[in-house]
Amino acid sequence: MRQVSVVCDEIIPELVDSEIRDIGVIAPFNPQVCELKKAVPEGVSVATVP
């Protein structure tokens, strides 16, 4: 999924480089949440809206 690769390869590294430590990702669909949970670094929260 392109969205997952953009989040993991571009956005999260930029946040980490900025010394932001409390990182969370909200995705609109459960399949995206599942893929993100597999791909994001440890300590990054991933959830969907109820």
N, C-alpha and C positions, 0 to 999 in steps of 0.2 A: 504494500500500500504506500502510495506516494506520501500521504499525510504522515504516516509513521516515520518514514525516512527523513522527512523535513524536520519533524520534531526532534528526533534522536540525533541527526547529523548536523543540524544547523542551529536550532533554537536552544536546546538544553546546553550544549557546549558554550554558547555565548553567555547564558545565564551563569553557568559555573565560573567562567572566566571573569565575570563581573562580581564574583564572590557572593552571589545569591545562593543561599543554602536551603531555603524552604521552597521547594519547587513542586508544583502540582499541575497535572494536565486533566482537563475535562473534555471528554469526547462525547458526541451526541449518540453514538451507536455502540451497542455491546460488542460487536465484532472488532471495532476499532480499539475498544478498551482492552480486550483480550490480547490483541497484537501489540499494543503499547506496553502492557505489563510485561510481555516477554522481552521487549527491546530496550526499555529505559534503564538507566543505571540504578543501582540500589539506592534507596532513599528518596526516589521521586515517586510521589503519589499519583495514582491514575484512577479516575472514577468517571461515571456518567451521571447525567441528570436523572432524577426520579421520574 
